[in-house]
Structures are given as structure tokens and as C-alpha cells.
Amino acid sequence: MLARADLRRRQADASQQPGTAVYARAQPQVKMFVRQHRPRLLKMRVRRLIAERKTQESDTGWRHDDIPPRFAPVFARTRPIRAGWQWRSAKAVSAERQYILTALCNSLRDNWQAMLILYGQEGASMIGRYEYHGSHPGLHGHADCQRSGLELGPVSIDNLQRRPAARAFHRRTFAWTGNTFWEAARRFFRVRERKGPLL
């Protein structure tokens, strides 16, 4: 009885070693699992980036001038800001990455947008957008599980999928101010202020 259990344990150990027949049979099953669940795994990658706890390092406050690329590096050039619009940008860091949170708001048009940008040595990539538009109420987000956080530069901004879908029922309408939207965007993207020392 003991010898039989020992033999099973040795076979199980051997099956984990590359080059064995059992290991070779297991590899296609792993590849098939990854292929079947790839969209879910990619979704989890974007969710992890959004859910990662970030600490805010700097904040521009609300501004009305054009946005220089250093405050929204997914734009190749300075982005013009028209009358009625204002913007705000903050740099944030996590344990492993650097982020930039940028908000664009027009209270007269009831148009509110915030975008989380992953910033690295290779360049900047849009992870997702958090938006509300008075013309079609409903707080929603935009991201692409295949590309968000991977594609660099202006191409990462376009063709993002909306969640919930545009035709889906939206329960809430909001009356935003610049500061309330900024705080909601910070909460959504898990950006918290750095706490100073206790006095």
C-alpha cells in the first residue's frame, strides 16, 4: 500500500518535469485555457491597473489655458482649450508605475471627462476614461481590454469600448461641479492624496 502511494507521488512529480509525456500532454491544455480565457485575462489586466492604489504627488489645480503635453502625454502636441472648458491634472504613483490623471470639464455643456494615463519610459498610454454628458445622461467609462495600457501615444485614445453600453439603462443623473467630478474621478481611479506627517 505504501509502495503504491509512493509510486503515485513519483509519477505526479515526474509529470511536472519538462520533457515527460504527461508534461507534453498538459501543455496544449494550458494553451487552450489561455486562448479561451484571453479576453477575460486582458480585462483583468486593465481592471488591475485601474484598481491599483495610487498616491497623488502633484496637482495643477483648475486651469483655463491650453494643455501642454506634460500634463496629458497621450497628446502629441499642446491641446487647445476653448471657451467654457477647464482642465486639471495630477501625477500619481503606485508601487510599480507612474500615472497621470487629467480631467476636462465644461459645466455649461454639462460635459465631464477624466482620463487615466499610464506613463513610462517608452511613452504614455490611455488606460481608460471616466465620463458624464448631459446630452445622454449616465456615468460611464471607456477602455479597450486588448489595447489599453499597451498602445502608446494618440492612437491609444480612440476606439475605446463604452461600459455600460450607450443603449443600456442608466439609473443616475448628476449635477456636477468641477471639484465634485474631480473627487469622483480620483475615487474611481483609486488616486488618494499623500498624507503629511502628524503635527
Number of C-alpha atoms within 10 A of each C-alpha: 6 6 8 9 10 11 12 11 12 11 12 12 10 15 17 14 12 11 10 11 12 15 14 14 11 12 12 11 11 11 11 11 11 13 11 11 12 14 13 11 15 16 16 14 16 21 16 11 21 18 15 17 15 24 20 20 14 13 16 12 11 16 14 15 14 14 22 14 13 13 20 25 23 22 19 12 13 14 13 11 15 11 8 11 19 20 24 22 24 21 20 26 19 14 9 7 13 17 24 26 24 25 24 23 24 18 16 9 12 16 16 24 20 26 23 27 27 26 22 12 6 8 13 24 26 31 26 28 22 22 22 21 18 16 9 11 17 19 18 17 19 22 24 21 22 16 19 24 22 17 16 20 16 15 13 23 23 11 11 19 13 16 13 14 12 12 7 9 10 14 8 8 13 13 9 16 13 17 12 11 22 24 13 14 23 21 12 13 23 17 27 16 13 12 8 6 5 4 3
